[in-house]
Amino acid sequence: MRPRVVLVDDIAALRAALPVLLPDLDFVGVYAEAEDLLAERPPADLVLLDLKLANTSQPSAAQGLEVVRLVVGAGYRVCLYSQEERRFVLAACVAAGASGLVAKSDPLEETARTIDRVLAGEVVLPSSLVGLAEVLVRRGNLRLLSPRQRQLLAGRARGRTYAEIGGELHLSESTLRGYWTDVCAVVADHLKTSSAADIERAMGLAPGDLLWPGAPGAST
């Protein structure tokens, strides 16, 4: 049985193309905005969710952190499908319950692998958050990693491959990938139990930078 997936994206061409390009997935719904998904509530194993959904034809569509909270709150597992790269936005979305990120620029094979991992229950940490995770460890905000996991995190934060890190640590790539799965889960759990202020302090942001209209505590 193919995994049941929902796509929420405001671009009509993507809504038509992605189910064809990913035939191993059963797209049980495609929507231009999350409000339509939440009105119908189809049973699904995963929601692929774009973050930028408001446009001239649907100017009031929920988007950003607000839409992540709405869809996660409805009981869906969420994988972001977006071009968003700003670390503070992605950190806030992981804190709100997103389990991974597929960049729209990713090769199709990488897209399929990431979706498979999220469907398997993994948290797939976006590469742009790897540096943030290292900052959290270095500043003492995140203490639950083993020495090996910290070494792996430091290497990945500097763009090193599993093969390069494994050669230094005398560990196989499969072992390191297992460590990385655990690292991502720990970081995600930490973010989900942190307040916006905690994340802002860790990232050196000004108070309120993680909030925008629609987010709890944001000014309008």
N, C-alpha and C positions, 0 to 999 in steps of 0.2 A: 504494500500500500504506500503510495507516494505521500510525502508530508504535505499537509494542507497549509497553504500560504496565502496571505492577503497582501496586496500592494496598495499603498496610499501615496499618490504622487500627482501633482497638478499638471504634469506634462502628458498630453494624450498619447503622443507617439511612444513614450516609455510604457504607458499602461497597456498599449497594444503589443509592443515588441517583447517585453521581458518574459511573459508566459511562453512565447515561442522560443526564445533563446535559452530558457531553463526548463526543458521538457521533463526533467526528473522531479519537478515540483508540481503539485496540483494547486493551481491558483484558483481558490474558491471565491475570490472577490477582488476586484480592482476598483479603487475609488479615487476621486479627485480631492476629497477632503475627508478628514477623520470623522466629521459629524455624520457623514453618510454611513461609514463603517459602524459607528456606535449606535446608529438608528436600527441597523439590520442585525448586528451582532452574529455574524456567521461563525460557527465553530472553526477554529484554526490553530495550528501548531506554532505559527509565527506570523508577525506583521512586519513587513518591510515598510519603513516609515520615513518619508522625506521630512525635513525640518522646515523647509520654506514652501508653504502651501497657499499663502495669500497672494492674489494677483488681481488684475482688473475685473475678471469675471467672478471672482469669489473673494472680495476684499476683506471679508470678516472671518475667513477660515482660521481656525486655531492653528498655530504653528509654534516652532521653537520648543522651549522647555514645557510650555503649556500643553502642547499636543502629546508630548511624551508622557506627561503625568496622566492625561486623560486616557490614553490607550493602555498604559500599564495598569492604571486604576480599574479598567474594565476587565482585567484578568488576562490580558494577552502578553506573551513574550514578544519583545520588540527588538528588532535589529534596525538601526538607522541606515537609510539609503540616501546618501547626501553627499554634497561637495563641501560641507562644512569642515573647516580645519582648525578653527580657533580652539585652543586648549581649554579655555574657561567655559566655552559653550559645551564642549564634549564632556568635560568633567561634570558639569551640572546635569547633563542628560544621563550619564552613567549613575550619578547620585539619585536621579529620579527613577531609575530602574531599567534603562536600556542595557541590553546584553551584548551589544557589539555594533560595529560600523562597517558597512560596505560603501566604499567611495565609488561614485558613479564613473570615475575615470579608471577604476580597476579593470584589469583583463577579466574576461568572462570566467576563465578557470578559477581565478582568485575569488571572484564573487561567489561562485558555487561552493568553493572550499569554506569560505567564511560562513555562509549560510548553513552548511552542513554542521560546522562546529557549534554554532549557536543552537541549532536544532538538537544537537547531542547534549545540550545542557551546559556548554562552556560559556564563559564570559570572554569575548575576544576584545582585548584592549586595543583601541586605536593607536597606531604608531605615534601620533602626535601627543598621546598621553604618557608614553613611556618616560619621557623626560620629567614630567610632573611626578610620576611615581617615584623616580629617584630623588627628586627634591623632598617629597614627603618622608622618605626614609632618612635622608641626610639631616633633615631638620628635626627628626625625632617624632614626627607625627604618626609614623607607621613603623611599628616595632615587631610585627609578627612574622617577618621573613627570616628564614635560616641563612647562615653565611653563604651557602652555595647559591641560594635564590638571589641574595644581594649581589653576588658576583655576576650572575647572569643578567640581572637588571642593569647593572652598570655597563656591561658590554652591549646590551641591546640599546641602551640609551645613547650609545656612541655609534650606533649603526653597524655594529659588528655582526657577522653571520653566526649561526649555530655551529657551523664547522670550525670557524676561527676560535670561538669561545671553547668549544669542546676539545680542541687540540691543546689549549692551555691548561684546561682543568682535567684532562684525561677522562672525559666523559663522552658518551655517545650522543649523537644529535637527538635520538629518540628520548633519551633520559632528560636532556635539556628541554625538549619540548614539553615533557611532562612537568618539569619544574615551572615552565613558563605558564602553563595552564593554571597551576596553583597560585603563581604570582598574580595573574590577572584576577582570579577569584578573590584573593585577599585585598587587592587594591579596590575592586568594585565594592566589596563589603565595607571597606573603610569609608569610601565616598558616600555610600548609602546611609551610614550612621553619622556623617559629618553635617554640620550646618553650613549654609552658604558662607557665613562669616569664617568658619574654619577653613574652607577651601580658599577663600579670598586671602586669608592671612598666609597660607602655605604658598600661594602663587604670587604674593606681593601685589595684589590688586587693591584698589581703593574700595572701601565699604560700599556695597550696592552694585558693584560691577557685574555680579552674576545674575542680577535681576533685571527684567525688562517687563513692559506691560503684559499682564496676564499671569505673571509669576507671583506667588504669595509674597507680600511685603513690598512689591514694586510700587513706585509712585506712578501715577497716571497723568 
